[in-house]
Amino acid sequence: MTDGLDEGPTEEDRRLAADHDDEGVDVALAIARAARGEPAGTPRHDDDGEVLLPPPRRSAARKRRRRPSTPSWSGPKADGRDPMALGDAFTHLVQSKGWGRQVNLHLVLSRWPELVGPTNAEHSRPVKYQGTVLTVRTEATVWATSLRTIAPQLVAELNRRLGEGTVTRVVIEGPSAPSWKHGPRSVPGRGPRDTYG
C-alpha cells in the first residue's frame, strides 16, 4: 500500500515549479490581480519570458495631498461657506447672540424726536435701559416734568414698536444737583446750609 507521500513530485508540480519565481513576485502579482478582480492564474510574461510587473501605483499619502477630503467649492446646494449679504450676516449674528431686543431698542431710540417731540428731544436723552426700565435724563426740572406727563404714552408707543413687555416703566431724571460734599471728611446727615450769611 502506498499513501501518496512516497511517490515524489508529479508532472503538474514540475510545471508549476518551473514557472515559480523565487522572489515571490508571481505570487504578489496573482494577489494583486485577484484584488482588482482579474482572473487568477500564472503571472504574465513578455516575449522574452520576463515577468511583467504592473505600473507603479501612487501612495495613499500623495493622493491625500492632491485631493483634500473637503472640496474648496460649495457646490450647487446651499452651504455655510456660501457668500452672504452683509445685512443677512448682521441679522444672523444678532439672532445667534440674542441681541435682538437691545438692537431694536437702540434703533427706536435713535428716533427720539419722533417719540417725544422735537422740543422735548432737544432737552432730554435716554441714558440707560436695564431689565425693562428705560431711564431718561433731562437738562432742567421743567423738561423732566413735561416728560413725566407723557411717560405712559411713551411706554405704550415703545411696546407697540418693540413688542409687548419690552419697556414696563420710564424713569425720568432731572439734572443732577451740585454736591456740597467736599473732601473725604464730612458729617453724614447734614445737607447744605446757609453759608452766605
C-alpha positions in Angstrom: 0.0 0.0 0.0 1.2 3.4 -0.9 -0.1 6.5 0.8 0.9 9.1 -1.9 3.8 10.6 0.1 6.3 8.2 -1.3 5.5 8.9 -5.0 7.5 12.2 -5.4 6.6 15.2 -7.5 4.1 14.8 -10.3 4.3 16.3 -13.7 1.9 19.2 -12.7 4.2 20.0 -9.7 7.2 20.1 -12.0 5.4 22.5 -14.4 4.4 24.9 -11.6 7.9 24.8 -10.1 9.4 25.8 -13.5 7.1 28.8 -13.6 7.7 29.8 -10.0 9.8 32.9 -9.1 11.9 32.5 -6.0 11.5 36.2 -5.1 7.7 35.9 -4.8 6.8 38.4 -7.5 4.5 36.0 -9.2 2.5 35.4 -6.0 2.3 39.1 -5.4 1.1 39.7 -8.9 -1.5 37.0 -8.6 -2.8 38.5 -5.4 -2.9 42.0 -7.0 -4.8 40.7 -10.0 -7.3 38.9 -7.7 -7.8 42.2 -5.7 -8.5 44.0 -8.9 -11.0 41.4 -10.0 -8.9 39.9 -12.8 -8.9 36.1 -13.2 -6.3 34.3 -11.2 -3.6 32.3 -13.0 0.1 32.3 -13.7 1.8 35.7 -13.9 2.0 37.4 -17.3 5.3 37.2 -19.2 6.6 39.2 -22.1 8.1 37.6 -25.3 11.5 37.0 -23.7 10.0 35.2 -20.7 10.4 38.0 -18.2 7.6 38.6 -15.7 5.5 41.7 -16.5 5.2 44.0 -13.5 2.1 46.2 -13.0 2.7 50.0 -13.4 3.7 51.7 -10.1 0.8 53.0 -8.1 0.7 56.3 -6.2 0.9 56.1 -2.5 -2.1 57.0 -0.4 -0.2 60.0 1.1 0.3 61.5 -2.3 -3.4 61.1 -3.1 -4.4 62.8 0.1 -2.2 65.8 -0.6 -3.5 66.3 -4.1 -7.2 65.8 -3.3 -8.3 67.3 0.0 -11.1 65.4 1.8 -13.3 68.6 1.8 -13.7 70.3 -1.5 -13.0 74.1 -1.5 -16.1 74.8 -3.6 -19.6 74.8 -2.1 -21.4 73.1 -5.0 -25.0 73.6 -6.2 -26.7 73.3 -2.9 -26.9 76.0 -0.1 -23.9 75.7 2.2 -22.5 77.5 5.2 -19.5 78.6 3.1 -21.6 80.4 0.5 -21.3 84.2 0.3 -23.9 86.1 2.3 -25.1 89.7 2.1 -23.8 92.0 4.9 -27.4 92.7 6.2 -28.1 88.9 6.4 -24.8 88.3 8.1 -25.6 91.0 10.7 -29.1 89.7 11.3 -27.7 86.1 11.8 -25.1 87.4 14.2 -27.7 89.4 16.2 -30.1 86.4 16.4 -27.3 84.0 17.4 -26.1 86.2 20.2 -29.5 87.1 21.5 -29.0 90.8 21.0 -32.3 91.4 19.1 -34.1 93.4 21.9 -31.2 95.7 22.6 -30.5 96.4 18.9 -34.2 97.1 18.2 -34.4 99.4 21.2 -31.4 101.4 20.1 -32.9 101.7 16.6 -36.1 103.0 18.0 -34.4 105.4 20.5 -32.3 106.8 17.6 -35.6 108.3 16.5 -36.1 110.0 19.9 -37.6 113.2 18.4 -40.4 111.1 16.8 -41.2 109.6 20.2 -41.3 112.6 22.5 -41.5 115.6 20.1 -38.7 117.8 18.8 -38.8 120.3 21.7 -38.6 117.6 24.4 -35.9 115.7 22.4 -33.7 118.8 22.4 -33.6 118.9 26.2 -33.6 115.2 27.1 -31.9 111.9 26.1 -32.3 108.2 27.0 -29.3 107.2 29.1 -29.9 103.6 30.3 -32.0 100.5 29.6 -31.8 97.8 32.3 -34.3 95.0 32.6 -37.4 96.6 31.3 -36.8 100.1 32.7 -35.8 102.9 30.4 -34.0 105.9 32.2 -34.2 109.3 30.6 -32.1 112.4 31.7 -33.3 116.0 31.2 -31.5 119.3 31.3 -33.9 121.0 33.7 -36.7 120.2 36.1 -39.3 121.7 33.8 -38.4 119.2 31.0 -38.5 116.3 33.5 -42.0 117.4 34.4 -43.0 117.6 30.8 -41.7 114.1 30.0 -43.3 112.7 33.2 -46.7 113.7 31.8 -46.3 111.8 28.6 -44.4 108.8 30.2 -47.5 106.4 30.0 -47.9 107.2 26.3 -44.1 106.7 25.8 -44.2 103.2 27.4 -47.2 102.3 25.2 -45.5 103.5 22.0 -42.2 101.7 22.8 -44.1 98.5 23.4 -46.0 98.9 20.2 -42.8 99.3 18.2 -40.7 96.7 20.1 -43.1 94.1 21.4 -45.2 93.9 24.4 -43.3 93.9 27.7 -40.1 95.3 26.3 -40.5 98.5 28.4 -42.6 98.5 31.6 -41.5 101.8 33.1 -39.8 105.1 32.1 -37.8 106.8 34.8 -37.3 110.5 34.2 -34.3 112.1 36.0 -33.8 115.8 36.2 -30.4 117.5 36.2 -28.1 116.4 39.0 -27.8 118.9 41.9 -24.4 120.1 42.8 -22.7 118.2 45.6 -21.9 120.1 48.8 -19.7 117.4 50.0 -16.1 118.5 49.8 -13.2 116.3 50.8 -13.1 112.9 52.5 -14.2 114.2 55.9 -17.8 115.2 56.1 -20.5 114.8 58.6 -23.2 112.4 57.4 -26.8 113.5 57.6 -26.0 117.2 57.3 -27.1 118.7 54.0 -26.4 122.1 52.6 -26.8 125.0 55.0 -26.9 128.8 54.7 -23.2 129.6 54.3 -23.6 133.0 52.9 -24.9 134.9 55.8 
